[in-house]
Amino acid sequence: MRALRTVLSALLILVGASLIAAWAVSGVVVRAVEDGTAVHAIAERALEDQAIVDAIGTAIADATLDALAEAGYDLGFLGLDDVVRGAIENAARSDDFADALLAQVDDARAQFSSHVTEEERAPAPLVIEVDPSQYVNARIDDIPVVGERAPDVALQPVPVEVMSASDFEDVRTGYRAVETAAQWALWAGLAAIALGLVVTHRTRWFMVKAGAAVAVVAGGLWLVLRWWGVDAIVATLPGGADGSAGTAFARIVTEDTVAALSERLGVIAAVGFAVAAVFLVVALLTRPRAAA
């Protein structure tokens, strides 16, 4: 019976330590969604796809030519429509344009957060709307002859699809699990450890083992993250890289998030080690002395 209680207590310690580490990881992911780090990273990856960039450039060029025509400036009649189109499409491929779009994406973080967490949202791509008017007018002003005469244009926001419907549904599903872990995993982990304390028959060393387990699990994840990166963490999640949690983690986590995640895991590992050290000292000081 004692052996069974020892094994069950050890399992509860391991479960508790794993849940506490999951809480640490999920909290960083949730914060990345709330502060806009995630949507910035997703949009940045999308803008690395040349097909997406070309589609944005074409849409903006079409809208600009239409707006100039409506304002009475017929570039086709003047034979300058190809000049303006080429200038705008080439500008859309520049780093400056990508930076301008990403700045607007950062302002849309609340929109992204609501899309991720919305309960009844029908499956659909993740689309971020950006207003290119200011940037386009600046580029038109730089075109010889045209820039001196063309009026400023006010363009409608341009939709940019930064994630397909299937990928975004995977992210939404995985994020719900991550959000639940951020809310409850710490308490569940502490409850598991508390239950292990009730089960064990060797209470003197229990908190030493519990603290050490937390330190080992969190410290192990910290080492994995530092040595092998995000993909190694994703591989430890249910379903691996193909699971919804893994998809959400891989899409949301950025280099900045990795730094925050590494720091938090390091703190949890240090706390676990400190708890183990304190209770080790207490256990040694209160150890029954051998009879003389």
C-alpha positions as CSV (number, residue, x, y, z in Angstrom):
1,M,0.0,0.0,0.0
2,R,2.8,2.4,0.9
3,A,4.5,1.7,-2.5
4,L,1.2,2.5,-4.3
5,R,0.9,5.7,-2.4
6,T,4.5,6.6,-3.2
7,V,3.9,6.0,-6.9
8,L,0.6,7.9,-7.0
9,S,2.2,10.8,-5.1
10,A,5.0,11.0,-7.6
11,L,2.6,11.0,-10.5
12,L,0.6,13.8,-8.9
13,I,3.8,15.8,-8.4
14,L,4.7,15.3,-12.1
15,V,1.2,16.3,-13.3
16,G,1.3,19.3,-11.0
17,A,4.7,20.5,-12.2
18,S,3.7,20.0,-15.9
19,L,0.5,22.0,-15.4
20,I,2.4,24.8,-13.7
21,A,4.8,24.9,-16.7
22,A,1.9,24.9,-19.1
23,W,0.4,27.9,-17.2
24,A,3.7,29.7,-17.6
25,V,3.9,29.0,-21.4
26,S,0.2,29.7,-22.1
27,G,0.2,33.0,-20.2
28,V,2.9,34.3,-22.5
29,V,1.0,33.2,-25.6
30,V,-2.2,34.9,-24.4
31,R,-0.3,38.1,-23.7
32,A,1.1,38.1,-27.2
33,V,-2.4,38.0,-28.6
34,E,-3.6,40.8,-26.3
35,D,-0.7,43.2,-26.9
36,G,-0.6,42.8,-30.6
37,T,2.8,41.0,-30.9
38,A,1.0,38.0,-32.5
39,V,-0.8,39.8,-35.2
40,H,2.3,41.7,-36.1
41,A,4.2,38.5,-36.5
42,I,1.5,36.9,-38.6
43,A,1.2,39.9,-40.9
44,E,5.0,40.0,-41.1
45,R,5.2,36.4,-42.3
46,A,2.4,37.1,-44.8
47,L,4.3,40.0,-46.3
48,E,7.2,37.7,-46.9
49,D,5.0,35.9,-49.5
50,Q,5.6,37.6,-52.8
51,A,2.2,36.5,-54.2
52,I,0.5,38.4,-51.3
53,V,2.6,41.5,-51.8
54,D,1.9,41.5,-55.6
55,A,-1.9,41.1,-55.0
56,I,-1.7,44.1,-52.5
57,G,0.2,46.2,-55.0
58,T,-2.3,45.4,-57.8
59,A,-5.3,46.2,-55.6
60,I,-3.9,49.5,-54.5
61,A,-2.8,50.5,-58.0
62,D,-6.3,49.7,-59.4
63,A,-8.0,51.7,-56.6
64,T,-5.6,54.6,-57.1
65,L,-6.2,54.9,-60.9
66,D,-10.0,54.7,-60.3
67,A,-9.8,57.4,-57.6
68,L,-7.7,59.7,-59.9
69,A,-10.1,59.2,-62.7
70,E,-13.1,60.0,-60.5
71,A,-11.2,63.2,-59.5
72,G,-11.0,64.2,-63.1
73,Y,-7.4,63.2,-63.7
74,D,-7.6,60.7,-66.5
75,L,-4.1,59.0,-66.7
76,G,-5.2,56.8,-69.5
77,F,-5.9,59.7,-71.7
78,L,-2.6,61.2,-70.8
79,G,-0.8,57.9,-71.4
80,L,0.6,57.9,-67.9
81,D,-1.5,55.1,-66.3
82,D,1.3,52.5,-66.7
83,V,3.8,54.9,-65.2
84,V,1.6,55.4,-62.1
85,R,0.7,51.7,-61.8
86,G,4.3,50.7,-62.1
87,A,5.4,53.2,-59.4
88,I,2.7,52.0,-57.0
89,E,3.2,48.3,-57.6
90,N,7.0,48.7,-57.2
91,A,6.5,50.7,-54.0
92,A,4.3,47.9,-52.6
93,R,7.4,45.6,-52.8
94,S,9.6,48.0,-50.7
95,D,10.5,47.6,-47.1
96,D,9.1,51.0,-46.4
97,F,5.7,50.0,-47.6
98,A,5.8,46.8,-45.5
99,D,6.7,48.9,-42.5
100,A,3.8,51.3,-43.2
101,L,1.4,48.4,-43.4
102,L,2.7,46.7,-40.2
103,A,2.3,50.0,-38.3
104,Q,-1.4,49.9,-39.2
105,V,-1.6,46.2,-38.4
106,D,-0.3,47.0,-34.9
107,D,-3.3,49.4,-34.5
108,A,-5.6,46.5,-35.4
109,R,-4.6,44.2,-32.6
110,A,-8.0,44.6,-30.9
111,Q,-9.6,43.5,-34.1
112,F,-7.3,40.4,-34.2
113,S,-7.9,39.5,-30.6
114,S,-11.7,39.7,-31.1
115,H,-11.5,37.4,-34.2
116,V,-9.4,34.9,-32.3
117,T,-11.7,34.7,-29.3
118,E,-15.1,35.2,-31.0
119,E,-17.3,32.2,-30.1
120,E,-19.7,32.1,-33.1
121,R,-17.3,33.2,-35.9
122,A,-17.9,31.3,-39.1
123,P,-14.8,29.8,-40.7
124,A,-13.1,32.5,-42.7
125,P,-9.6,33.8,-43.5
126,L,-7.9,36.3,-41.2
127,V,-8.2,39.6,-43.0
128,I,-6.6,42.8,-41.9
129,E,-7.8,46.1,-43.5
130,V,-5.1,48.7,-44.1
131,D,-5.5,52.3,-45.4
132,P,-2.8,53.0,-48.0
133,S,-3.9,56.5,-48.9
134,Q,-1.1,58.4,-47.1
135,Y,1.6,56.2,-48.5
136,V,0.2,56.2,-52.0
137,N,-0.1,60.0,-52.2
138,A,3.5,60.3,-51.1
139,R,4.6,58.0,-53.9
140,I,2.5,59.8,-56.5
141,D,4.1,63.1,-55.4
142,D,7.5,61.6,-56.2
143,I,6.5,60.8,-59.9
144,P,7.8,63.4,-62.3
145,V,5.1,65.5,-64.1
146,V,2.3,63.5,-62.5
147,G,3.1,64.4,-58.9
148,E,2.9,68.1,-59.6
149,R,-0.7,67.9,-61.0
150,A,-2.4,64.9,-59.5
151,P,-4.7,65.5,-56.6
152,D,-4.5,63.6,-53.4
153,V,-6.7,60.5,-53.3
154,A,-8.6,58.9,-50.5
155,L,-8.6,55.2,-51.0
156,Q,-10.9,52.7,-49.4
157,P,-9.2,50.3,-46.9
158,V,-7.5,47.4,-48.6
159,P,-8.2,43.9,-47.2
160,V,-5.0,41.8,-46.7
161,E,-5.5,38.1,-46.1
162,V,-2.8,37.1,-43.8
163,M,-4.0,33.6,-42.9
164,S,-6.2,31.1,-44.7
165,A,-9.5,30.0,-43.2
166,S,-8.3,26.5,-42.3
167,D,-5.1,27.8,-40.6
168,F,-7.0,30.4,-38.7
169,E,-9.6,27.9,-37.5
170,D,-6.7,25.8,-36.2
171,V,-5.3,28.8,-34.4
172,R,-8.7,29.7,-32.9
173,T,-9.2,26.1,-31.6
174,G,-5.7,25.9,-30.2
175,Y,-5.9,29.4,-28.6
176,R,-9.0,28.4,-26.7
177,A,-7.1,25.6,-25.1
178,V,-4.1,27.9,-24.4
179,E,-6.5,30.5,-22.9
180,T,-8.0,27.9,-20.6
181,A,-4.6,26.8,-19.5
182,A,-3.6,30.4,-18.8
183,Q,-6.7,30.7,-16.5
184,W,-6.7,27.4,-14.7
185,A,-3.5,25.4,-15.2
186,L,-1.7,27.0,-12.2
187,W,-4.6,26.2,-9.8
188,A,-5.0,22.7,-11.2
189,G,-1.2,22.1,-10.8
190,L,-1.2,23.4,-7.2
191,A,-4.3,21.2,-6.5
192,A,-2.5,18.1,-7.9
193,I,0.5,18.8,-5.7
194,A,-1.7,19.3,-2.7
195,L,-3.5,16.0,-3.4
196,G,-0.1,14.4,-3.7
197,L,0.8,15.7,-0.2
198,V,-2.4,14.1,1.1
199,V,-1.6,10.8,-0.6
200,T,2.0,10.5,0.4
201,H,3.2,8.9,3.6
202,R,6.5,10.7,3.5
203,T,5.5,14.3,4.0
204,R,9.0,15.4,5.2
205,W,10.5,15.3,1.8
206,F,7.3,15.9,-0.3
207,M,7.8,19.7,-0.9
208,V,11.5,19.1,-1.7
209,K,10.4,16.7,-4.5
210,A,7.6,19.0,-5.6
211,G,9.8,22.0,-5.9
212,A,12.5,20.0,-7.7
213,A,9.9,18.7,-10.1
214,V,8.7,22.2,-11.0
215,A,12.3,23.3,-11.4
216,V,13.2,20.3,-13.6
217,V,10.1,20.6,-15.9
218,A,10.3,24.4,-16.3
219,G,14.1,24.3,-16.6
220,G,13.9,21.5,-19.1
221,L,11.5,23.5,-21.3
222,W,13.8,26.5,-20.9
223,L,16.8,24.5,-22.2
224,V,14.7,23.1,-25.0
225,L,13.6,26.6,-26.0
226,R,17.1,28.0,-25.9
227,W,18.8,25.1,-27.7
228,W,16.2,23.9,-30.2
229,G,13.7,26.8,-30.4
230,V,9.9,27.0,-30.8
231,D,9.6,23.9,-32.9
232,A,10.9,21.7,-30.1
233,I,8.3,23.2,-27.7
234,V,5.6,22.6,-30.3
235,A,6.6,19.0,-30.6
236,T,5.8,18.5,-26.8
237,L,2.2,19.7,-27.2
238,P,-0.8,17.4,-27.8
239,G,-0.8,16.5,-31.5
240,G,2.6,18.0,-32.1
241,A,3.1,20.4,-35.0
242,D,-0.1,19.2,-36.7
243,G,-2.3,19.7,-33.6
244,S,-4.4,22.8,-33.1
245,A,-2.4,23.8,-30.0
246,G,0.9,23.4,-31.9
247,T,-0.5,25.4,-34.9
248,A,-1.6,28.2,-32.6
249,F,1.7,28.2,-30.7
250,A,3.8,28.2,-33.9
251,R,1.8,31.0,-35.6
252,I,1.5,33.2,-32.5
253,V,5.0,33.0,-31.0
254,T,7.7,35.4,-32.3
255,E,11.3,36.1,-31.4
256,D,10.1,38.7,-28.9
257,T,7.7,36.2,-27.5
258,V,10.4,33.6,-27.2
259,A,12.4,36.0,-25.1
260,A,9.5,36.6,-22.8
261,L,8.7,32.8,-22.6
262,S,12.3,32.0,-21.9
263,E,12.4,34.5,-19.1
264,R,9.1,33.2,-17.5
265,L,10.2,29.6,-17.6
266,G,13.5,30.6,-16.0
267,V,11.6,32.4,-13.2
268,I,9.4,29.4,-12.6
269,A,12.4,27.1,-12.6
270,A,14.2,29.4,-10.1
271,V,11.1,29.5,-7.8
272,G,10.8,25.7,-7.9
273,F,14.5,25.3,-7.0
274,A,14.2,27.9,-4.2
275,V,11.2,26.0,-2.8
276,A,13.0,22.7,-3.0
277,A,16.1,24.3,-1.3
278,V,14.1,25.8,1.6
279,F,12.2,22.7,2.4
280,L,15.3,20.6,2.1
281,V,16.9,22.8,4.8
282,V,13.7,22.5,6.9
283,A,13.6,18.7,6.4
284,L,17.2,18.3,7.5
285,L,16.8,20.6,10.5
286,T,13.7,18.8,11.7
287,R,15.1,15.3,11.0
288,P,14.7,13.0,14.0
289,R,18.1,12.5,15.7
290,A,19.4,9.0,16.1
291,A,19.4,7.7,19.7
292,A,22.8,8.0,21.4
